[in-house]
Amino acid sequence: MRNIQNELKETFRKGNMLTKLIFINVGVFIVVFFISLFIPETVQYISVPGNFGALLKRPWTLLTYMFVHEGFWHLLMNMLWLFWFGKMFLLYFTDKQMSAVYLIGGFAGAFLHLGINYLLPSGQQVMILGASAAVMSVVFAVVVYKPDFIINLIFIGPVKIKYIGIIAFLLDFMGLLGNLKGGIAASDGIAHTAHIGGAAFGLWFGYSMKKGADITRAFNNFLNNIFSVFSSKNSISHRMKISRADKFSRPKPASDWDYNSQKADRQKEIDRILDKISKKGYGSLSKKEKDFLFKQKKD
């Protein structure tokens, strides 16, 4: 049993952001399941409430709701979507960008749901939970950035992901209209407004990246500041004097978060340069690219 626990911890520690998000969602599901056996109201206190007034009393729910699921199938479907499109996401973007898109997409979904609820009578305002909004943000970031990416679907064959995105959006839009016609924003048990809110942020991120702008940069800088405050490694390093040898060594990242992100960025740049060499030859590289490749070989 201890070996299994150690392997899971090691997999989580060394895994990319996709692995970490899936681990966290599954872990939270298991913990909440057992706690709910003794405290049935647990889910209520970690789900986004139906109105802004209740949210002010439970602000943490903006974060916790996107890792909570009401049942195994709810969890499974969200994790499958996250796994499939998360792998595509990491082909083009970094771990930090994935965490930001997931979290901000979740926030966007929650606020859109609360905004729609605000227009409804108090008796028809419902709480929401689940990773769907955050997952849709990751999905649509890839859809708008690489719309012609082809995947093979069982019983259907090769399909461009833009068509999957269009169908998913239309289903949510029609579901939302049906719910509003019934007078409740999630009368069918699905928070279509949250899905649309998450998808909207994903679309914005993907479109911005195509234009060369990373709209998650400020959010990631904010997260870096938080992690640096709580990082014991960072606080210790500030108290220690830098030795002469350290001056000539590569600076160590402040945390595992930074280390994994820098490692992923270096690998993506290496892959890009190698791909350029295979297509156009070594002579097509700029001096900067050659210097970068030479430095990686030395390291």
Stockholm file with secondary structure:
# STOCKHOLM 1.0

chainA/1-299         MRNIQNELKETFRKGNMLTKLIFINVGVFIVVFFISLFIPETVQYISVPGNFGALLKRPWTLLTYMFVHEGFWHLLMNMLWLFWFGKMFLLYFTDKQMSAVYLIGGFAGAFLHLGINYLLPSGQQVMILGASAAVMSVVFAVVVYKPDFIINLIFIGPVKIKYIGIIAFLLDFMGLLGNLKGGIAASDGIAHTAHIGGAAFGLWFGYSMKKGADITRAFNNFLNNIFSVFSSKNSISHRMKISRADKFSRPKPASDWDYNSQKADRQKEIDRILDKISKKGYGSLSKKEKDFLFKQKKD
#=GR chainA/1-299 SS CHHHHHHHHHHHHHSCHHHHHHHHHHHHHHHHHHHHHHCGGGGGGTSBCSSHHHHHHCTTHHHHGGGCCSSHHHHHHHHHHHHHHHHHHHHHSCHHHHHHHHHHHHHHHHHHHHHHHHTSCGGGCCCBCSSHHHHHHHHHHHHHHSTTCEEEETTTEEEEHHHHHHHHHHHHHHHHHHHHHHTSTTTTSCCHHHHHHHHHHHHHHHHHHHTTCCTTHHHHHHHHHHHHHHCHHHHHHHHSCCCHHHHTSCCCCSSHHHHHHHHHHHHHHHHHHHHHHHHHCGGGSCHHHHHHHHHHHHC
#=GC SS_cons         CHHHHHHHHHHHHHSCHHHHHHHHHHHHHHHHHHHHHHCGGGGGGTSBCSSHHHHHHCTTHHHHGGGCCSSHHHHHHHHHHHHHHHHHHHHHSCHHHHHHHHHHHHHHHHHHHHHHHHTSCGGGCCCBCSSHHHHHHHHHHHHHHSTTCEEEETTTEEEEHHHHHHHHHHHHHHHHHHHHHHTSTTTTSCCHHHHHHHHHHHHHHHHHHHTTCCTTHHHHHHHHHHHHHHCHHHHHHHHSCCCHHHHTSCCCCSSHHHHHHHHHHHHHHHHHHHHHHHHHCGGGSCHHHHHHHHHHHHC
//
